[in-house]
Amino acid sequence: MIDVDLSISVSQLNNYIKNKLENDEALHYLIVKGEISNYKVAGNGAAYFSLSDDKSSVGCVMFSDYLKKVAWPIKNGDEVKAICSVSVYVPKGYYSLRVYQLEKKGLGQNLIELEELKKKLASEGLFDEARKRKINIYPNKVGIITALNSAAIKDIVYNLKRRYPPVEIYIFPSSVQGENAPKELLEAFIKSQNYDLDTLIIGRGGGASEDLSAFNDETLVRAVATSKCPVISAVGHEIDMTLIDLIADKRASTPTGAAEYATVDKRELEERMTNMLFDMEEAIKRKVSQSENDLKDLKESLNKSIINLINKNKELLEAKKRHLESLNPQAILSRGYTITYDKNGKVVNKDNIKPGEEIITISKDMKIRSIIEEIDKNGK
C-alpha cells in the first residue's frame, strides 16, 4: 500500500497540459489547412467553428477583432488556411485553435514560404532562448530603428524620456513597409552598429500582415542576429509575430512596451532610492546606537581602570610612606633611643670626635649639650 498520495486533481492536470501546449513555440502561429464546418457567430462577436479534413476535426475560435479583417463571408464548406495558435480551455479539458487570420485555399503562398523560412532559422538555433541577452534597464544610450515622424517613434521617445530622463536616444530612420523597406532597415541596422548602444529598438505600429513583411526579410533577420547589443522588437501588435520578433532578445507588442522593457521607471528608481536612504539611515542609527553603547562600556571600563590604578598607587604610596616613617630619626627617638651630633651637626662616631669637643645628644623630648672628657674606643 502506498502511504504517500501522489495523485493530482483534474484541474491541476488540465492546467499542466495548458502550460505545456501554450508555451510550446512549435504550436504558436501555425498554418493549419482544412474545411470549415459548424460555423456560427456568438453574441459577443466571436466566431466558433471546426476545421476538418477526411480524418480529423478540431475546434476553433476567432474573436471579433480578427474576424472583422476577413475580407469574404465565411461559410461552411470553405477550404481555408488558418494562422492560429493552440489554446486549452481548462474547465472542460479540451484544446482548440485560436485563429488570427484566414486565407482561402489557393492563397497565402507567402505565408507558406514564411513558415518554411521560420523553420529553417529555428533549426539553426537562431530563435533559441539561450541566445537571448538581458536588457540593461539603466542604459546610457538607446538606439531606435523606425519610420521618422511616425507615431511609433513619438511613443518610444516620449516613454523613454518619461521613464528614464538621463538616457541618450539615437534615431536611425527607415521606411517600415513597402518595396524599399527591407534594404533601408538593413542599412539603418548596420549604421546603428557603429555606436556604443546599450539597447537597440526596432519597431513600428501595427498593420496588416503584408505591411509587416519587411520584418521577415531573411537578410535583415540574420543581420539582427549579429547585433552587438541586445535588441528589443516592437513590430505590430500582439498577434502580428514577425521573424524579427523571434530573433530579438526581447519582444514587445507595442512601441510603448519596448520603451518600458528598455528602461527602469524613474518612479520605481525614486522609490528604490527612498528605500535605500531609509535603510541607510536605519543602519547609521543602529551603528550610532551601538557606538554609543560601546563608548559607554569603554568609559565605564576606563573609569574602573583609573580607579584601580589610583587605588593601587595609593597603596604603594602608603607603603612607601610607612617605609620612610620607619627610617625617620624622630621615630627612632620615640622608641627611647638618642642621637648624638658633633658641633658640625654630624652624627658622632669614633673617627670624628675627640676629648674636649662639645657634642649634642637628642632624645625624644630633650636636647643635652656635653663636653667630651674621655673616649673609650673599645666600648668598655
C-alpha positions in Angstrom: 0.0 0.0 0.0 1.3 3.5 -0.9 1.3 5.9 2.0 2.1 9.0 0.0 -0.7 10.5 -2.0 0.8 11.0 -5.5 -2.4 11.9 -7.2 -3.2 15.3 -8.8 -6.5 17.0 -9.3 -8.2 17.2 -12.7 -7.7 21.0 -12.8 -4.0 20.5 -12.0 -3.8 18.1 -14.9 -5.6 20.4 -17.3 -3.5 23.5 -16.2 -0.3 21.4 -16.7 -1.4 20.5 -20.2 -2.4 24.1 -20.9 1.0 25.4 -19.9 2.8 22.7 -21.9 0.9 23.4 -25.1 0.5 27.2 -24.9 4.2 27.6 -24.1 5.4 25.4 -26.9 6.9 27.6 -29.6 6.2 24.9 -32.2 2.4 25.4 -31.5 2.5 29.2 -31.9 1.3 30.8 -35.2 0.7 27.6 -37.1 -0.7 27.5 -40.6 -3.4 24.8 -40.5 -5.5 23.9 -43.6 -8.9 22.3 -43.5 -12.6 22.7 -44.3 -14.9 25.0 -42.2 -17.9 23.3 -40.6 -20.3 24.1 -37.7 -19.7 27.8 -38.3 -21.6 30.2 -36.1 -21.1 33.7 -34.6 -21.9 34.3 -30.9 -23.4 37.3 -29.3 -20.0 38.6 -28.3 -19.0 38.8 -32.0 -16.6 35.8 -31.9 -16.9 33.0 -34.5 -16.8 29.3 -33.4 -16.3 26.6 -36.0 -14.4 23.4 -36.8 -11.6 22.8 -39.2 -11.7 19.3 -40.6 -10.1 17.0 -43.1 -11.0 13.5 -44.1 -9.7 12.0 -40.9 -9.9 14.6 -38.1 -11.6 17.7 -36.8 -10.5 20.4 -34.4 -12.5 23.2 -32.7 -11.6 26.8 -33.5 -12.4 30.3 -32.1 -11.9 33.6 -33.9 -12.5 36.7 -31.9 -14.3 39.7 -33.3 -11.2 41.9 -33.8 -9.7 39.3 -36.1 -13.0 38.2 -37.7 -13.5 41.8 -39.0 -10.3 41.6 -41.0 -11.6 38.6 -43.1 -12.5 40.2 -46.5 -15.0 37.5 -47.6 -18.1 36.0 -46.0 -17.2 32.8 -44.2 -19.4 29.8 -44.7 -19.4 26.1 -44.0 -17.5 24.1 -46.6 -14.9 26.8 -47.3 -11.4 25.3 -47.6 -9.0 27.6 -45.8 -5.6 28.0 -44.3 -5.8 29.4 -40.8 -3.0 31.2 -39.0 -3.5 30.1 -35.4 -2.1 29.0 -32.0 -3.1 26.1 -29.8 -5.2 27.1 -26.8 -6.5 24.9 -23.9 -9.9 25.5 -22.2 -9.1 24.3 -18.6 -12.7 23.9 -17.2 -13.7 21.4 -19.9 -10.2 20.0 -20.5 -10.2 20.3 -24.3 -7.9 22.1 -26.7 -8.8 24.3 -29.7 -7.2 26.6 -32.2 -7.3 30.4 -31.6 -7.4 31.7 -35.2 -5.9 35.1 -36.1 -6.2 35.1 -39.8 -8.0 33.0 -42.6 -6.9 32.6 -46.2 -9.0 30.8 -48.8 -7.3 27.7 -50.3 -5.0 28.7 -53.2 -4.0 31.9 -51.5 -1.3 32.6 -48.9 1.7 31.3 -50.7 3.8 34.0 -48.9 2.6 32.6 -45.6 3.8 29.1 -46.5 7.2 30.4 -47.6 7.4 32.4 -44.4 6.7 29.3 -42.3 9.4 27.4 -44.2 11.9 30.2 -43.5 10.9 30.3 -39.9 11.5 26.5 -39.6 14.9 26.9 -41.3 16.1 29.7 -39.0 14.8 27.8 -36.0 16.7 24.7 -37.0 19.9 26.8 -37.0 19.2 27.8 -33.4 18.7 31.5 -34.1 15.5 31.6 -32.0 16.9 29.7 -29.0 16.3 31.2 -25.6 19.9 30.6 -24.7 20.9 33.3 -27.2 18.6 35.9 -25.5 20.6 38.6 -23.7 19.5 40.5 -20.6 18.3 44.1 -21.2 20.2 46.8 -19.2 17.3 48.8 -17.7 19.8 51.6 -16.7 21.0 52.5 -20.2 23.3 55.3 -21.2 22.4 55.1 -24.9 19.4 53.6 -26.7 19.0 53.3 -30.5 15.7 53.3 -32.4 15.1 52.0 -35.9 11.7 53.0 -37.2 10.0 55.5 -39.6 10.8 59.1 -39.0 7.9 61.3 -37.7 5.8 58.2 -37.1 3.5 57.6 -34.1 5.9 54.7 -33.1 8.9 56.9 -32.8 7.0 59.5 -30.8 5.7 56.8 -28.4 9.1 55.3 -27.9 11.0 58.6 -27.4 8.3 60.0 -25.1 8.2 56.9 -22.9 12.0 56.5 -22.8 12.4 60.1 -21.5 9.4 59.9 -19.2 10.7 56.8 -17.6 14.4 57.4 -17.6 15.4 61.0 -18.4 19.2 60.6 -18.4 19.1 58.2 -21.4 20.6 59.4 -24.7 18.5 58.5 -27.8 19.9 57.8 -31.2 17.4 57.5 -34.1 18.2 55.6 -37.3 15.3 56.3 -39.6 14.0 53.9 -42.2 10.8 53.1 -44.0 9.0 50.2 -42.4 6.8 48.9 -45.2 7.0 48.8 -49.0 9.5 47.5 -51.5 12.5 49.5 -50.2 11.8 48.8 -46.5 14.0 45.7 -46.1 17.0 47.5 -47.7 16.5 50.6 -45.6 16.0 48.7 -42.4 19.2 46.8 -43.0 21.2 50.0 -43.7 19.8 51.6 -40.6 20.8 48.5 -38.6 24.3 48.4 -40.0 24.7 52.1 -39.1 23.5 51.5 -35.6 26.3 49.0 -35.0 28.8 51.9 -35.2 27.5 53.3 -32.0 28.1 52.1 -28.4 24.5 51.4 -27.6 23.2 49.6 -24.6 20.0 48.6 -26.4 18.5 48.8 -29.9 14.8 49.0 -30.5 13.4 48.0 -33.9 9.7 48.8 -34.3 6.6 50.2 -36.0 2.9 50.4 -35.4 0.6 47.6 -36.2 -0.7 46.8 -39.7 -1.9 44.0 -41.9 0.4 41.0 -42.3 1.6 42.2 -45.7 2.6 45.6 -44.2 4.9 43.8 -41.8 6.7 41.7 -44.4 9.9 43.8 -44.3 10.5 42.5 -40.8 10.5 38.9 -42.2 13.3 39.6 -44.6 15.9 36.8 -44.2 19.0 39.1 -44.8 17.7 41.6 -42.2 16.9 38.9 -39.7 20.3 37.3 -40.0 22.0 40.7 -39.6 20.0 41.5 -36.5 21.1 38.1 -35.0 24.7 39.5 -35.0 23.8 42.7 -33.1 26.5 43.9 -30.7 23.9 45.0 -28.2 20.5 43.5 -27.1 17.6 44.1 -29.4 14.0 44.8 -28.5 11.4 44.3 -31.2 8.2 46.2 -31.3 6.6 45.2 -34.6 2.9 45.4 -34.8 0.6 44.1 -32.1 0.3 41.0 -30.0 -0.7 38.6 -32.8 1.5 40.0 -35.5 4.6 37.9 -34.8 7.4 38.5 -37.3 10.8 36.8 -37.6 12.5 40.0 -36.1 10.3 39.3 -33.0 11.7 35.8 -32.8 15.3 36.8 -33.3 15.2 39.7 -30.8 16.4 39.4 -27.2 13.0 40.8 -26.1 9.7 41.2 -27.8 7.2 44.0 -27.1 3.7 44.0 -28.6 3.8 47.9 -28.9 6.3 50.6 -29.2 5.4 51.8 -25.7 6.1 48.4 -24.4 9.5 48.5 -25.9 10.3 51.7 -24.1 9.1 50.0 -20.8 11.3 47.0 -21.4 14.4 49.2 -22.2 14.4 51.3 -19.1 13.6 51.3 -15.4 10.7 53.7 -14.4 12.2 56.8 -12.6 9.3 56.4 -10.1 10.5 52.9 -9.3 14.0 54.2 -9.2 13.0 57.1 -6.8 11.1 54.6 -4.6 14.1 52.3 -4.6 16.4 55.2 -3.7 14.0 56.3 -1.0 14.0 52.8 0.4 17.8 52.7 0.2 18.1 56.0 2.0 15.8 54.8 4.7 17.8 51.6 5.1 21.0 53.6 5.3 19.5 56.0 7.9 18.4 53.0 10.0 21.8 51.4 9.6 23.5 54.6 10.7 21.2 54.9 13.6 21.9 51.3 14.6 25.7 52.0 14.2 25.5 55.2 16.3 23.5 53.5 19.0 26.0 50.6 19.0 28.9 53.1 19.1 27.2 54.9 22.0 26.8 51.7 23.9 30.4 50.7 23.1 31.6 54.1 24.2 29.6 53.9 27.4 31.1 50.4 28.1 34.6 51.8 27.2 34.0 54.8 29.6 32.9 52.5 32.4 35.9 50.2 31.8 38.3 53.2 31.7 36.8 54.6 34.9 37.3 51.3 36.6 40.9 51.1 35.3 41.6 54.6 36.5 40.1 53.9 39.9 42.0 50.7 40.2 45.2 52.5 39.2 44.6 55.3 41.7 43.9 52.7 44.5 47.0 50.8 43.6 49.1 53.9 43.6 47.6 54.9 47.0 48.5 51.6 48.4 52.0 51.9 47.0 52.3 55.4 48.4 51.1 54.3 51.8 53.7 51.5 51.8 56.5 54.0 50.9 55.2 56.4 53.4 55.3 53.7 56.1 58.8 52.8 55.0 60.0 56.4 55.1 58.4 56.9 58.5 60.3 53.8 59.7 63.5 55.5 58.7 62.7 58.8 60.3 65.1 59.6 63.2 62.2 61.0 65.1 60.5 57.6 65.0 63.7 56.1 66.4 63.8 58.6 69.2 60.2 57.9 70.1 61.2 54.3 70.9 63.7 55.5 73.6 66.8 55.9 71.5 69.1 59.1 71.4 71.2 60.6 68.6 74.5 62.4 69.3 75.9 65.1 66.9 79.2 66.9 66.9 79.4 70.6 66.7 79.1 70.5 62.8 75.8 68.6 63.1 77.2 65.2 62.0 76.3 62.1 63.8 79.3 61.2 66.0 81.4 58.1 65.7 84.8 57.1 66.9 86.5 58.7 64.0 85.1 62.3 64.1 85.3 63.1 67.9 88.0 63.7 70.4 88.2 64.8 74.1 87.3 68.4 74.8 84.8 68.8 71.9 81.3 69.7 72.5 78.6 67.3 71.5 74.8 67.4 71.4 72.6 64.5 72.4 68.9 64.5 71.3 66.3 62.3 72.8 62.5 62.2 72.3 61.8 65.2 74.5 65.1 66.9 75.3 68.5 68.1 73.9 71.7 67.7 76.0 75.0 69.6 75.4 78.1 67.9 76.7 81.9 68.2 76.7 83.8 65.0 76.0 86.3 64.2 78.7 87.4 60.8 77.7 86.7 58.4 74.8 86.8 54.7 75.3 87.1 53.4 71.7 87.0 49.8 72.8 83.5 50.3 74.2 84.5 49.3 77.7 
